[in-house]
Amino acid sequence: MPVLKTIVVDTTSTKQPGSVTSTNLSHTVADKRDRILAVTLSYRGGPTPSSVQYAGENMTLAKASTEYDGCDSRVYYIVNPQAGTNNISITWGSACDANMLIGAVSFYNADTRDPIYATGEQTGNRSNFTVTINALNGGIVVFAFMHTGTSSNGSPGTGSTEIGQRNSNDSNGSAYEANCTASTQVVGWAGFSPSDSAMSGSAVSFRPATHRGGASLFF
């Protein structure tokens, strides 16, 4: 039986670009085998991106949550991104939502041939964001959300690490949970205020690479 590696987080970055038609976020990717860069967007209203790139290469949409009361979130990724410091470049056809939050995390020891293990989402009026998602030992789950709370944004759940957040009118956050240990992983963000805020969030579970028998391609 193949032995799974453990995904290792490399670098995170975040940006609140404001209402713009294009923006760049500088991000550094380590020169490691089996690497992936994931980028989250969370916003309320406004256009969806017409282009999301890293170092001039198009990124792939892994999951877009169902819009709820204008709240929306997306997770993009690219396998074997160029190592070094480059720009995440995002373009919209018209000015994006002023509450836009961008989060990015790069990691390695990931399966670059078949990277997505599962996706999930949650929408509705809630006091928290919680997704139960299938995962593999050593894997990672990347997630983001948008909600209409105005008093407090709360914080990621136990075991999750914040990438970035906005705590203002219409708040949002981006985070990841690494070193998954269960076949189903519960991830999320707790403490929205006021409670029962309209929200929409998305999550993507990435596969770890294997030591043999189906190992990822090396570039």
Legacy VTK file of the C-alpha trace (Angstrom):
# vtk DataFile Version 3.0
C-alpha trace
ASCII
DATASET POLYDATA
POINTS 219 float
0.000 0.000 0.000
1.287 3.481 -0.791
2.474 5.502 2.182
1.176 9.058 2.283
3.495 11.966 2.882
2.536 14.852 5.170
1.833 18.152 3.469
4.052 20.951 4.782
2.917 24.591 4.733
5.432 26.950 3.198
4.204 30.566 3.085
0.996 32.549 3.594
0.051 36.026 2.415
-3.061 38.200 2.443
-4.408 41.456 1.041
-7.451 43.717 1.262
-7.316 45.476 -2.123
-10.394 47.674 -1.760
-12.646 48.385 -4.737
-10.345 47.904 -7.753
-10.424 46.318 -11.214
-7.062 44.572 -10.762
-4.580 43.867 -7.982
-1.301 42.062 -7.298
-0.314 40.153 -4.166
3.359 39.242 -3.814
3.876 35.649 -2.657
7.016 33.548 -2.211
6.957 29.818 -3.065
9.743 27.559 -1.803
11.639 25.430 -4.320
10.231 22.101 -3.095
8.885 19.037 -4.885
5.133 18.467 -5.200
4.151 22.055 -4.413
0.778 23.776 -4.702
-0.389 27.357 -4.242
-3.998 27.914 -3.114
-5.684 31.325 -3.228
-8.983 32.249 -1.543
-11.304 35.131 -2.325
-14.207 36.207 -0.111
-16.527 39.118 -0.825
-20.102 40.398 -0.824
-21.558 41.398 -4.160
-19.705 42.712 -7.150
-18.254 40.785 -10.088
-16.469 37.446 -10.047
-12.856 37.515 -11.258
-12.189 37.332 -14.978
-8.614 36.162 -14.357
-6.610 34.713 -11.443
-2.920 34.052 -12.167
0.369 33.373 -10.438
3.578 34.387 -12.218
1.533 34.810 -15.398
0.054 31.277 -15.256
-3.683 30.734 -14.930
-4.969 29.260 -11.678
-7.798 26.703 -11.537
-11.056 27.256 -9.653
-11.423 24.397 -7.139
-14.610 25.546 -5.383
-17.041 28.463 -5.491
-19.589 28.610 -2.685
-23.249 29.231 -3.418
-23.954 32.960 -3.127
-26.187 33.853 -0.166
-27.423 37.399 0.463
-24.516 38.603 -1.658
-21.903 36.636 0.324
-19.529 34.569 -1.790
-16.192 32.764 -1.537
-13.826 30.956 -3.903
-10.718 28.749 -3.722
-8.252 28.606 -6.627
-5.046 26.586 -6.989
-2.063 25.938 -9.227
0.222 22.882 -9.155
3.992 23.228 -9.246
3.931 27.045 -9.279
7.124 28.842 -10.188
9.484 28.937 -7.204
10.583 32.289 -5.824
8.735 35.566 -5.301
6.065 36.371 -7.877
2.693 38.099 -8.077
-0.750 36.633 -7.643
-2.606 38.783 -10.201
-6.396 39.113 -10.125
-8.533 41.001 -12.648
-12.223 41.880 -12.615
-14.380 43.207 -15.472
-15.536 46.038 -13.209
-14.563 47.234 -9.725
-14.647 44.389 -7.184
-16.403 44.546 -3.825
-14.691 46.969 -1.432
-14.808 44.216 1.237
-12.707 41.801 -0.829
-10.221 39.665 1.136
-7.522 37.668 -0.630
-5.682 34.863 1.158
-2.885 32.654 -0.168
-1.039 29.599 1.144
1.650 27.527 -0.572
2.580 24.019 0.536
4.522 20.971 -0.635
4.426 17.151 -0.397
1.066 17.411 -2.189
-0.320 15.185 -4.942
0.163 17.327 -8.046
-1.401 14.808 -10.461
-4.756 14.564 -8.641
-4.661 17.351 -6.040
-8.313 17.759 -5.014
-9.662 15.116 -2.649
-12.956 16.805 -1.695
-14.760 20.134 -1.616
-17.437 21.526 0.676
-19.462 24.607 1.471
-21.919 26.102 3.939
-24.390 28.926 3.410
-27.274 30.495 5.304
-27.918 32.565 8.430
-25.431 31.357 11.018
-23.278 32.339 13.997
-20.316 30.334 12.666
-18.901 28.621 9.597
-18.497 24.833 9.905
-17.787 22.296 7.164
-17.314 18.555 7.572
-15.149 17.471 4.656
-13.451 14.248 3.574
-9.680 14.310 4.106
-6.614 12.063 3.991
-3.972 11.616 6.677
-1.322 14.257 6.153
-3.589 16.337 3.916
-4.609 19.987 4.166
-7.953 21.809 3.980
-8.035 25.426 2.770
-11.172 27.470 3.404
-12.682 30.964 3.300
-15.982 32.652 4.127
-17.909 35.933 3.957
-20.596 37.025 6.441
-22.664 40.115 7.188
-21.764 40.468 10.867
-20.645 43.923 11.986
-19.492 43.524 15.596
-16.999 40.657 15.661
-15.488 38.216 13.189
-14.418 35.593 15.731
-11.508 33.260 14.946
-10.668 29.929 13.246
-11.648 26.723 15.004
-9.253 24.546 17.000
-6.517 23.135 14.783
-6.966 25.726 12.050
-4.541 28.544 11.245
-5.625 31.989 10.113
-4.278 33.342 6.837
-6.108 36.665 7.099
-9.361 38.342 8.097
-11.368 41.548 7.844
-13.300 42.585 10.927
-15.633 45.367 9.813
-19.002 45.846 8.163
-19.422 42.597 6.228
-16.518 40.536 7.586
-14.571 37.637 6.109
-11.697 35.268 6.743
-9.257 32.818 5.188
-7.564 29.860 6.913
-6.191 26.348 6.559
-6.027 23.148 8.589
-2.887 21.090 7.984
-1.809 17.586 9.036
-5.304 16.140 8.831
-5.675 12.950 10.857
-9.262 11.804 10.233
-11.216 10.570 7.220
-13.630 13.429 7.815
-12.263 16.745 9.025
-14.350 19.471 10.681
-13.041 22.931 9.852
-14.458 26.389 10.303
-14.598 29.747 12.029
-16.571 30.574 15.170
-17.857 33.691 16.872
-19.748 35.758 14.319
-21.479 38.737 15.915
-24.313 39.417 15.648
-25.255 35.757 15.501
-27.341 34.435 12.613
-25.432 36.587 10.133
-25.893 35.773 6.458
-22.793 33.892 5.294
-21.300 31.745 2.568
-18.087 29.740 2.818
-16.118 27.182 0.826
-13.494 24.547 1.651
-11.111 22.390 -0.396
-9.313 19.261 0.821
-5.966 18.586 -0.912
-4.353 15.161 -1.243
-0.839 14.475 0.054
1.686 12.851 -2.265
2.714 9.226 -1.797
6.172 7.812 -1.144
5.619 5.168 -3.840
2.921 3.866 -6.176
1.244 6.975 -7.551
3.746 9.594 -6.439
3.355 12.991 -8.015
5.340 14.074 -11.030
8.423 16.135 -10.263
9.283 19.253 -12.217
LINES 1 220
219 0 1 2 3 4 5 6 7 8 9 10 11 12 13 14 15 16 17 18 19 20 21 22 23 24 25 26 27 28 29 30 31 32 33 34 35 36 37 38 39 40 41 42 43 44 45 46 47 48 49 50 51 52 53 54 55 56 57 58 59 60 61 62 63 64 65 66 67 68 69 70 71 72 73 74 75 76 77 78 79 80 81 82 83 84 85 86 87 88 89 90 91 92 93 94 95 96 97 98 99 100 101 102 103 104 105 106 107 108 109 110 111 112 113 114 115 116 117 118 119 120 121 122 123 124 125 126 127 128 129 130 131 132 133 134 135 136 137 138 139 140 141 142 143 144 145 146 147 148 149 150 151 152 153 154 155 156 157 158 159 160 161 162 163 164 165 166 167 168 169 170 171 172 173 174 175 176 177 178 179 180 181 182 183 184 185 186 187 188 189 190 191 192 193 194 195 196 197 198 199 200 201 202 203 204 205 206 207 208 209 210 211 212 213 214 215 216 217 218
